Amino acid sequence: MSFAEVLAGLPPVDHLMAIELTTTDGETARVENKPGSQGSLKVYAYLLEKFGSLDKAAAEAGLIMYAEHTLDARAHPGKHPNIDRLLRVAAGGAEYSMVRIHA
C-alpha cells in the first residue's frame, strides 16, 4: 500500500491544529496542520489514537504507514524529520507522550 492509499483510509484531522510530542527528558516536537505536514499529522493522530503514545510499537506501525517515504527517509536522513523521529524511537530511542492541540 502506498502512502497516499494509507492517508485515504485515515480520518480527517481538520479539527486539529497540531500534535505536540514530549519525551521524559523534556525534548519536544510538533507536527502541525499546515501544507507539507498534513499527511504526517494524520499518521501521528492515528498513532495517538491507537497506541496512546509514541513508543517502539507505535513507531514501527508508523514506519509501515509512511510506506515509500520510509525508504526515502532511510536513504536521506534529515529529509523527513517526522519519519526520522519514528526511526529513532523504533531503534530504541526516547519515547514521546503525545497531546492533541485542537484548532
N, C-alpha and C positions, 0 to 999 in steps of 0.2 A: 504494500500500500504506500502511495506517495504522501508527502507532507500535505499537499492540497486535499487529498482524499481524507486524511485524518482530520484536518481542520473542518471539512464539510460535515463531519459527523459529530462535532463538538457543539455544545450550546453557545449561544451568543454571549458576549461579555460587554455589551453596550452599557450596562449598569455599573461597570467598574471603571474607576479612574486609574487604578494600579493595584499591584500586589507588592507588598513590602516583605522582604526576607531579612532575617537576623540570625546570626549564629550566637552561641552561648558566650563567645568572646567579644561580641558586640559588632562584628563585621556586618555591614548592611548592604543591601542591593534593592533595586526597584525595577519591576517590569511594568512599563506604563502603557496605557491605551492611547497610542499615537502611531502614525504611519511608520511602518518598518518593524514594529514590535507587537502589533495586534495578534499575530499568529502565536507568538510566544506567550502573550497574555492568556490566550485560550488554552494553551498547553499547561501553563502554570496553574490556572484556575481549575482545570481538570485534576491536576495532581493534588492540589489543596483539597478539593472535594473528596477525592478517592483515598488519599493517604493521610491527610491532616497536617503533614509537614514534609519537608524535602529531606528524606533520608535515602539510604542506599537503594531500597526497593523502588521508591518514587523516582529517583534519578534514572535508574535503569529503564523504568517504564517510559519516562520522558525521552530518553535517547532513542527508543524504538519509535515513538511518535514523531520525532523530528525526521525520521526516515533518511532520505538522501542528504539532508543538511547535516546530519551527524557525521557522515563520511567526509563531507567538506570541512567540518569543524576539526576533525582529527587531522586532516591534511594541512589545515591552515589555522593553527592556534591563534586566538585573538580576533579572528574574523567574526565569530559568532559567540559573543560573551554569555548569552543565556544558555547556550549549549555547553560552552566551556565550563560553566558552573556545574552543570549536571555531570560532566565528565569527571570533575574533581570529586564531587560527592560520591559518585559510583565507585571511584578508585579508593574510597575510604577517607576522603576529606571531611571537613566540618559539615555538619548537618545544619539546616536552617528551619526556623519556625517561619510560618507564612501568615500574613494578615491581608484580608481584602480591604481596599480603600474604595468606598463607593463614590460614584460621581454625584 
